[in-house]
Amino acid sequence: MPFRSLSLFVVLALVGCKKLFPDYKTRTAYFQNPVPAAQPDSLLTCVTYNIQLGFRAGQDPWDKTQRGGSSAHIDSLARLLSSVQPDIICLQEVPRNRSNVDTPDLLEQLAARLHMNYAFGAHGFNEPTGVKPARGEWGNAILSRFPIESIENRENEYVSVWQRRSILSAELRVGPKRVRVYSLHFQPSAPAAPNAAAYFRERAAETQLVLGDFNMRQVPELLPTDYTDVLASTNFNGGADIDRIYISTRRFHIRSVQTIPGSWRVSDHPANYCRLKWQ
Protein backbone atom coordinates (compact mmCIF):
# COMPACT_ATOMS: atom_id res chain seq x y z
CA MET A 1 0.00 0.00 0.00
CA PRO A 2 1.45 3.46 -0.90
CA PHE A 3 2.52 5.56 2.08
CA ARG A 4 -0.11 8.26 1.42
CA SER A 5 -2.92 5.69 1.31
CA LEU A 6 -1.63 4.04 4.48
CA SER A 7 -1.58 7.39 6.30
CA LEU A 8 -5.17 8.11 5.24
CA PHE A 9 -6.21 4.65 6.44
CA VAL A 10 -4.63 5.28 9.87
CA VAL A 11 -6.36 8.66 10.20
CA LEU A 12 -9.74 7.18 9.29
CA ALA A 13 -9.20 4.33 11.75
CA LEU A 14 -8.40 6.79 14.54
CA VAL A 15 -11.50 8.84 13.74
CA GLY A 16 -13.57 5.66 13.86
CA CYS A 17 -12.11 4.74 17.26
CA LYS A 18 -12.92 8.21 18.58
CA LYS A 19 -16.56 7.73 17.69
CA LEU A 20 -16.64 4.30 19.30
CA PHE A 21 -14.69 5.22 22.44
CA PRO A 22 -15.56 8.73 23.68
CA ASP A 23 -13.02 11.02 25.27
CA TYR A 24 -13.13 10.22 28.98
CA LYS A 25 -11.09 13.29 29.87
CA THR A 26 -14.26 15.32 29.36
CA ARG A 27 -16.89 14.68 32.02
CA THR A 28 -20.14 16.51 32.45
CA ALA A 29 -20.36 18.39 35.75
CA TYR A 30 -22.73 21.22 36.63
CA PHE A 31 -24.97 22.66 39.32
CA GLN A 32 -28.14 24.74 39.42
CA ASN A 33 -29.95 26.64 42.18
CA PRO A 34 -33.56 26.90 40.94
CA VAL A 35 -35.13 27.21 44.41
CA PRO A 36 -34.67 29.93 47.05
CA ALA A 37 -32.45 29.28 50.04
CA ALA A 38 -34.23 27.43 52.83
CA GLN A 39 -33.83 28.40 56.45
CA PRO A 40 -32.01 25.69 58.41
CA ASP A 41 -33.71 24.29 61.48
CA SER A 42 -32.28 22.47 64.49
CA LEU A 43 -31.73 19.18 62.64
CA LEU A 44 -30.03 18.37 59.33
CA THR A 45 -31.46 15.33 57.50
CA CYS A 46 -29.03 13.67 55.05
CA VAL A 47 -29.80 10.74 52.72
CA THR A 48 -27.60 8.50 50.59
CA TYR A 49 -29.23 6.40 47.86
CA ASN A 50 -27.96 4.40 44.88
CA ILE A 51 -30.85 4.65 42.40
CA GLN A 52 -29.61 1.96 39.96
CA LEU A 53 -29.71 4.23 36.89
CA GLY A 54 -33.44 4.79 37.34
CA PHE A 55 -34.41 1.09 37.39
CA ARG A 56 -36.41 -0.76 40.01
CA ALA A 57 -35.15 -3.78 41.98
CA GLY A 58 -35.26 -6.87 39.75
CA GLN A 59 -34.66 -4.90 36.56
CA ASP A 60 -31.37 -4.92 34.64
CA PRO A 61 -30.17 -1.47 33.48
CA TRP A 62 -27.44 -3.13 31.39
CA ASP A 63 -30.04 -4.93 29.22
CA LYS A 64 -30.80 -2.65 26.28
CA THR A 65 -34.25 -4.21 25.85
CA GLN A 66 -35.36 -3.04 29.31
CA ARG A 67 -36.61 0.49 30.03
CA GLY A 68 -36.18 2.58 33.16
CA GLY A 69 -36.44 6.15 34.36
CA SER A 70 -40.09 6.69 33.49
CA SER A 71 -42.04 9.64 34.84
CA ALA A 72 -43.88 7.23 37.14
CA HIS A 73 -40.60 5.92 38.49
CA ILE A 74 -39.34 9.44 39.17
CA ASP A 75 -42.62 10.06 41.04
CA SER A 76 -41.85 6.97 43.16
CA LEU A 77 -38.35 8.22 43.94
CA ALA A 78 -39.70 11.65 44.86
CA ARG A 79 -42.41 10.24 47.17
CA LEU A 80 -39.91 7.97 48.87
CA LEU A 81 -37.29 10.66 49.46
CA SER A 82 -39.73 13.40 50.47
CA SER A 83 -41.16 11.11 53.16
CA VAL A 84 -38.19 11.94 55.43
CA GLN A 85 -38.11 15.67 54.59
CA PRO A 86 -34.45 15.64 53.49
CA ASP A 87 -32.16 18.65 53.57
CA ILE A 88 -29.33 16.99 51.60
CA ILE A 89 -29.51 13.96 49.32
CA CYS A 90 -26.50 12.19 47.80
CA LEU A 91 -27.38 9.94 44.86
CA GLN A 92 -25.28 7.39 43.02
CA GLU A 93 -25.80 5.72 39.63
CA VAL A 94 -27.56 8.77 38.28
CA PRO A 95 -28.20 8.50 34.50
CA ARG A 96 -27.95 11.32 31.98
CA ASN A 97 -29.05 10.91 28.33
CA ARG A 98 -28.81 7.13 28.62
CA SER A 99 -30.42 5.22 25.74
CA ASN A 100 -32.70 2.94 27.78
CA VAL A 101 -33.80 5.60 30.29
CA ASP A 102 -37.07 7.28 29.31
CA THR A 103 -36.22 10.63 30.93
CA PRO A 104 -32.88 12.01 29.64
CA ASP A 105 -32.72 14.67 32.37
CA LEU A 106 -33.78 12.42 35.24
CA LEU A 107 -31.91 14.42 37.89
CA GLU A 108 -33.52 17.71 36.87
CA GLN A 109 -36.98 16.16 36.91
CA LEU A 110 -36.42 14.58 40.32
CA ALA A 111 -35.04 17.83 41.76
CA ALA A 112 -38.09 19.72 40.47
CA ARG A 113 -40.45 17.29 42.19
CA LEU A 114 -38.49 17.63 45.44
CA HIS A 115 -38.07 21.44 45.12
CA MET A 116 -34.32 21.17 45.64
CA ASN A 117 -31.15 22.56 44.12
CA TYR A 118 -28.90 20.03 42.43
CA ALA A 119 -25.42 19.16 41.18
CA PHE A 120 -24.23 16.37 38.88
CA GLY A 121 -20.78 14.91 38.24
CA ALA A 122 -20.24 12.12 35.70
CA HIS A 123 -17.82 9.22 36.01
CA GLY A 124 -17.86 9.00 32.23
CA PHE A 125 -19.93 7.54 29.42
CA ASN A 126 -22.25 4.64 30.14
CA GLU A 127 -24.72 2.58 28.11
CA PRO A 128 -26.36 -0.86 28.22
CA THR A 129 -24.30 -3.76 26.91
CA GLY A 130 -23.89 -3.62 23.13
CA VAL A 131 -24.95 0.02 22.63
CA LYS A 132 -22.28 1.87 20.64
CA PRO A 133 -21.26 4.59 20.46
CA ALA A 134 -21.86 5.39 24.11
CA ARG A 135 -23.67 8.72 24.34
CA GLY A 136 -25.19 8.43 27.80
CA GLU A 137 -23.41 9.12 31.08
CA TRP A 138 -23.68 8.09 34.70
CA GLY A 139 -22.42 9.64 37.88
CA ASN A 140 -23.14 11.06 41.31
CA ALA A 141 -25.52 13.82 42.30
CA ILE A 142 -26.18 16.08 45.28
CA LEU A 143 -29.56 17.66 45.98
CA SER A 144 -29.95 20.38 48.57
CA ARG A 145 -32.54 22.69 50.13
CA PHE A 146 -29.68 25.15 50.51
CA PRO A 147 -27.70 27.04 47.86
CA ILE A 148 -24.83 25.25 46.16
CA GLU A 149 -21.88 27.64 46.06
CA SER A 150 -19.42 25.57 44.00
CA ILE A 151 -18.66 22.01 42.90
CA GLU A 152 -15.71 19.83 41.92
CA ASN A 153 -15.85 16.47 40.14
CA ARG A 154 -12.57 14.61 40.72
CA GLU A 155 -11.55 11.24 39.36
CA ASN A 156 -10.84 8.86 42.25
CA GLU A 157 -10.40 5.45 40.57
CA TYR A 158 -9.15 4.31 37.19
CA VAL A 159 -9.23 0.64 36.16
CA SER A 160 -9.92 1.10 32.44
CA VAL A 161 -11.64 3.59 30.15
CA TRP A 162 -14.91 1.84 30.94
CA GLN A 163 -14.25 1.50 34.66
CA ARG A 164 -13.47 4.79 36.30
CA ARG A 165 -15.13 6.62 39.17
CA SER A 166 -15.26 10.24 40.29
CA ILE A 167 -16.23 11.93 43.56
CA LEU A 168 -18.63 14.87 43.40
CA SER A 169 -17.93 17.60 45.95
CA ALA A 170 -20.24 20.56 46.64
CA GLU A 171 -19.93 23.51 48.98
CA LEU A 172 -23.33 24.37 50.48
CA ARG A 173 -24.36 27.52 52.30
CA VAL A 174 -26.54 26.44 55.22
CA GLY A 175 -27.66 29.69 56.77
CA PRO A 176 -24.51 31.34 58.11
CA LYS A 177 -22.50 28.09 57.89
CA ARG A 178 -20.64 26.37 55.05
CA VAL A 179 -20.72 22.60 54.61
CA ARG A 180 -18.68 20.50 52.20
CA VAL A 181 -20.69 17.51 50.90
CA TYR A 182 -19.26 14.56 48.95
CA SER A 183 -21.22 11.97 46.96
CA LEU A 184 -19.23 8.91 45.91
CA HIS A 185 -19.53 5.41 44.48
CA PHE A 186 -16.47 3.18 44.87
CA GLN A 187 -15.87 0.21 42.56
CA PRO A 188 -13.92 -0.44 44.83
CA SER A 189 -10.40 -0.78 43.44
CA ALA A 190 -7.45 -0.89 45.85
CA PRO A 191 -6.72 2.88 45.62
CA ALA A 192 -10.36 3.91 46.13
CA ALA A 193 -10.37 4.54 49.88
CA PRO A 194 -6.79 5.88 50.18
CA ASN A 195 -7.34 8.29 47.28
CA ALA A 196 -10.63 9.49 48.73
CA ALA A 197 -9.21 9.95 52.24
CA ALA A 198 -6.33 12.04 50.86
CA TYR A 199 -8.82 14.15 48.89
CA PHE A 200 -10.98 14.80 51.95
CA ARG A 201 -7.93 15.77 54.03
CA GLU A 202 -7.23 18.61 51.60
CA ARG A 203 -10.22 20.38 53.20
CA ALA A 204 -9.91 18.94 56.69
CA ALA A 205 -10.63 22.32 58.30
CA GLU A 206 -14.09 22.43 56.72
CA THR A 207 -17.26 20.80 58.04
CA GLN A 208 -17.66 17.72 55.85
CA LEU A 209 -20.39 15.20 55.06
CA VAL A 210 -19.32 12.11 53.09
CA LEU A 211 -22.14 9.94 51.77
CA GLY A 212 -22.26 7.21 49.17
CA ASP A 213 -22.12 3.64 48.01
CA PHE A 214 -18.72 2.57 49.34
CA ASN A 215 -19.11 -1.09 48.32
CA MET A 216 -17.26 -1.81 51.56
CA ARG A 217 -18.41 -2.04 55.17
CA GLN A 218 -15.40 -0.41 56.78
CA VAL A 219 -13.17 2.42 55.61
CA PRO A 220 -10.19 2.42 57.99
CA GLU A 221 -8.54 5.24 56.01
CA LEU A 222 -11.19 7.63 57.39
CA LEU A 223 -9.68 7.98 60.85
CA PRO A 224 -12.15 8.38 63.74
CA THR A 225 -10.24 11.43 64.96
CA ASP A 226 -11.33 13.16 61.75
CA TYR A 227 -14.51 11.36 60.66
CA THR A 228 -17.32 9.67 62.54
CA ASP A 229 -18.79 6.57 60.90
CA VAL A 230 -22.49 7.27 61.46
CA LEU A 231 -23.71 3.71 60.89
CA ALA A 232 -21.07 2.22 63.21
CA SER A 233 -21.74 4.83 65.91
CA THR A 234 -25.39 3.89 66.33
CA ASN A 235 -27.61 0.85 66.67
CA PHE A 236 -28.21 0.90 62.93
CA ASN A 237 -30.17 -2.10 61.72
CA GLY A 238 -31.09 -1.10 58.21
CA GLY A 239 -29.81 -4.08 56.22
CA ALA A 240 -27.07 -3.45 53.67
CA ASP A 241 -24.43 -1.21 55.19
CA ILE A 242 -22.23 -0.50 52.17
CA ASP A 243 -24.28 2.68 51.70
CA ARG A 244 -22.55 4.68 54.39
CA ILE A 245 -22.40 8.13 55.95
CA TYR A 246 -19.35 9.82 57.49
CA ILE A 247 -19.34 13.22 59.20
CA SER A 248 -16.64 15.52 60.52
CA THR A 249 -15.89 14.47 64.10
CA ARG A 250 -17.02 16.90 66.80
CA ARG A 251 -19.11 18.97 64.38
CA PHE A 252 -22.47 17.20 64.84
CA HIS A 253 -24.51 15.17 67.30
CA ILE A 254 -26.11 12.10 65.68
CA ARG A 255 -29.80 12.00 66.59
CA SER A 256 -30.94 9.00 64.52
CA VAL A 257 -29.96 6.72 61.62
CA GLN A 258 -32.49 4.72 59.63
CA THR A 259 -33.40 3.24 56.24
CA ILE A 260 -36.37 4.67 54.36
CA PRO A 261 -39.05 1.95 54.24
CA GLY A 262 -39.72 0.63 50.74
CA SER A 263 -36.49 1.96 49.26
CA TRP A 264 -35.32 -1.58 48.41
CA ARG A 265 -38.20 -1.92 45.94
CA VAL A 266 -37.67 1.40 44.16
CA SER A 267 -33.98 0.59 43.59
CA ASP A 268 -31.69 -2.36 44.36
CA HIS A 269 -30.20 -0.46 47.34
CA PRO A 270 -31.62 0.94 50.56
CA ALA A 271 -31.86 4.68 51.10
CA ASN A 272 -30.03 5.26 54.40
CA TYR A 273 -30.42 8.56 56.21
CA CYS A 274 -29.44 10.32 59.40
CA ARG A 275 -30.61 13.32 61.39
CA LEU A 276 -27.82 15.51 62.72
CA LYS A 277 -27.69 18.40 65.16
CA TRP A 278 -24.94 20.99 65.01
CA GLN A 279 -22.58 20.98 67.99
C-alpha positions in Angstrom: 0.0 0.0 0.0 1.5 3.5 -0.9 2.5 5.6 2.1 -0.1 8.3 1.4 -2.9 5.7 1.3 -1.6 4.0 4.5 -1.6 7.4 6.3 -5.2 8.1 5.2 -6.2 4.7 6.4 -4.6 5.3 9.9 -6.4 8.7 10.2 -9.7 7.2 9.3 -9.2 4.3 11.8 -8.4 6.8 14.5 -11.5 8.8 13.7 -13.6 5.7 13.9 -12.1 4.7 17.3 -12.9 8.2 18.6 -16.6 7.7 17.7 -16.6 4.3 19.3 -14.7 5.2 22.4 -15.6 8.7 23.7 -13.0 11.0 25.3 -13.1 10.2 29.0 -11.1 13.3 29.9 -14.3 15.3 29.4 -16.9 14.7 32.0 -20.1 16.5 32.4 -20.4 18.4 35.8 -22.7 21.2 36.6 -25.0 22.7 39.3 -28.1 24.7 39.4 -29.9 26.6 42.2 -33.6 26.9 40.9 -35.1 27.2 44.4 -34.7 29.9 47.1 -32.4 29.3 50.0 -34.2 27.4 52.8 -33.8 28.4 56.4 -32.0 25.7 58.4 -33.7 24.3 61.5 -32.3 22.5 64.5 -31.7 19.2 62.6 -30.0 18.4 59.3 -31.5 15.3 57.5 -29.0 13.7 55.1 -29.8 10.7 52.7 -27.6 8.5 50.6 -29.2 6.4 47.9 -28.0 4.4 44.9 -30.9 4.7 42.4 -29.6 2.0 40.0 -29.7 4.2 36.9 -33.4 4.8 37.3 -34.4 1.1 37.4 -36.4 -0.8 40.0 -35.2 -3.8 42.0 -35.3 -6.9 39.8 -34.7 -4.9 36.6 -31.4 -4.9 34.6 -30.2 -1.5 33.5 -27.4 -3.1 31.4 -30.0 -4.9 29.2 -30.8 -2.6 26.3 -34.3 -4.2 25.8 -35.4 -3.0 29.3 -36.6 0.5 30.0 -36.2 2.6 33.2 -36.4 6.2 34.4 -40.1 6.7 33.5 -42.0 9.6 34.8 -43.9 7.2 37.1 -40.6 5.9 38.5 -39.3 9.4 39.2 -42.6 10.1 41.0 -41.8 7.0 43.2 -38.3 8.2 43.9 -39.7 11.7 44.9 -42.4 10.2 47.2 -39.9 8.0 48.9 -37.3 10.7 49.5 -39.7 13.4 50.5 -41.2 11.1 53.2 -38.2 11.9 55.4 -38.1 15.7 54.6 -34.5 15.6 53.5 -32.2 18.7 53.6 -29.3 17.0 51.6 -29.5 14.0 49.3 -26.5 12.2 47.8 -27.4 9.9 44.9 -25.3 7.4 43.0 -25.8 5.7 39.6 -27.6 8.8 38.3 -28.2 8.5 34.5 -27.9 11.3 32.0 -29.0 10.9 28.3 -28.8 7.1 28.6 -30.4 5.2 25.7 -32.7 2.9 27.8 -33.8 5.6 30.3 -37.1 7.3 29.3 -36.2 10.6 30.9 -32.9 12.0 29.6 -32.7 14.7 32.4 -33.8 12.4 35.2 -31.9 14.4 37.9 -33.5 17.7 36.9 -37.0 16.2 36.9 -36.4 14.6 40.3 -35.0 17.8 41.8 -38.1 19.7 40.5 -40.4 17.3 42.2 -38.5 17.6 45.4 -38.1 21.4 45.1 -34.3 21.2 45.6 -31.1 22.6 44.1 -28.9 20.0 42.4 -25.4 19.2 41.2 -24.2 16.4 38.9 -20.8 14.9 38.2 -20.2 12.1 35.7 -17.8 9.2 36.0 -17.9 9.0 32.2 -19.9 7.5 29.4 -22.3 4.6 30.1 -24.7 2.6 28.1 -26.4 -0.9 28.2 -24.3 -3.8 26.9 -23.9 -3.6 23.1 -25.0 0.0 22.6 -22.3 1.9 20.6 -21.3 4.6 20.5 -21.9 5.4 24.1 -23.7 8.7 24.3 -25.2 8.4 27.8 -23.4 9.1 31.1 -23.7 8.1 34.7 -22.4 9.6 37.9 -23.1 11.1 41.3 -25.5 13.8 42.3 -26.2 16.1 45.3 -29.6 17.7 46.0 -29.9 20.4 48.6 -32.5 22.7 50.1 -29.7 25.1 50.5 -27.7 27.0 47.9 -24.8 25.2 46.2 -21.9 27.6 46.1 -19.4 25.6 44.0 -18.7 22.0 42.9 -15.7 19.8 41.9 -15.8 16.5 40.1 -12.6 14.6 40.7 -11.5 11.2 39.4 -10.8 8.9 42.2 -10.4 5.4 40.6 -9.2 4.3 37.2 -9.2 0.6 36.2 -9.9 1.1 32.4 -11.6 3.6 30.2 -14.9 1.8 30.9 -14.2 1.5 34.7 -13.5 4.8 36.3 -15.1 6.6 39.2 -15.3 10.2 40.3 -16.2 11.9 43.6 -18.6 14.9 43.4 -17.9 17.6 46.0 -20.2 20.6 46.6 -19.9 23.5 49.0 -23.3 24.4 50.5 -24.4 27.5 52.3 -26.5 26.4 55.2 -27.7 29.7 56.8 -24.5 31.3 58.1 -22.5 28.1 57.9 -20.6 26.4 55.1 -20.7 22.6 54.6 -18.7 20.5 52.2 -20.7 17.5 50.9 -19.3 14.6 49.0 -21.2 12.0 47.0 -19.2 8.9 45.9 -19.5 5.4 44.5 -16.5 3.2 44.9 -15.9 0.2 42.6 -13.9 -0.4 44.8 -10.4 -0.8 43.4 -7.5 -0.9 45.9 -6.7 2.9 45.6 -10.4 3.9 46.1 -10.4 4.5 49.9 -6.8 5.9 50.2 -7.3 8.3 47.3 -10.6 9.5 48.7 -9.2 10.0 52.2 -6.3 12.0 50.9 -8.8 14.1 48.9 -11.0 14.8 52.0 -7.9 15.8 54.0 -7.2 18.6 51.6 -10.2 20.4 53.2 -9.9 18.9 56.7 -10.6 22.3 58.3 -14.1 22.4 56.7 -17.3 20.8 58.0 -17.7 17.7 55.8 -20.4 15.2 55.1 -19.3 12.1 53.1 -22.1 9.9 51.8 -22.3 7.2 49.2 -22.1 3.6 48.0 -18.7 2.6 49.3 -19.1 -1.1 48.3 -17.3 -1.8 51.6 -18.4 -2.0 55.2 -15.4 -0.4 56.8 -13.2 2.4 55.6 -10.2 2.4 58.0 -8.5 5.2 56.0 -11.2 7.6 57.4 -9.7 8.0 60.9 -12.2 8.4 63.7 -10.2 11.4 65.0 -11.3 13.2 61.7 -14.5 11.4 60.7 -17.3 9.7 62.5 -18.8 6.6 60.9 -22.5 7.3 61.5 -23.7 3.7 60.9 -21.1 2.2 63.2 -21.7 4.8 65.9 -25.4 3.9 66.3 -27.6 0.8 66.7 -28.2 0.9 62.9 -30.2 -2.1 61.7 -31.1 -1.1 58.2 -29.8 -4.1 56.2 -27.1 -3.4 53.7 -24.4 -1.2 55.2 -22.2 -0.5 52.2 -24.3 2.7 51.7 -22.6 4.7 54.4 -22.4 8.1 55.9 -19.3 9.8 57.5 -19.3 13.2 59.2 -16.6 15.5 60.5 -15.9 14.5 64.1 -17.0 16.9 66.8 -19.1 19.0 64.4 -22.5 17.2 64.8 -24.5 15.2 67.3 -26.1 12.1 65.7 -29.8 12.0 66.6 -30.9 9.0 64.5 -30.0 6.7 61.6 -32.5 4.7 59.6 -33.4 3.2 56.2 -36.4 4.7 54.4 -39.1 2.0 54.2 -39.7 0.6 50.7 -36.5 2.0 49.3 -35.3 -1.6 48.4 -38.2 -1.9 45.9 -37.7 1.4 44.2 -34.0 0.6 43.6 -31.7 -2.4 44.4 -30.2 -0.5 47.3 -31.6 0.9 50.6 -31.9 4.7 51.1 -30.0 5.3 54.4 -30.4 8.6 56.2 -29.4 10.3 59.4 -30.6 13.3 61.4 -27.8 15.5 62.7 -27.7 18.4 65.2 -24.9 21.0 65.0 -22.6 21.0 68.0 
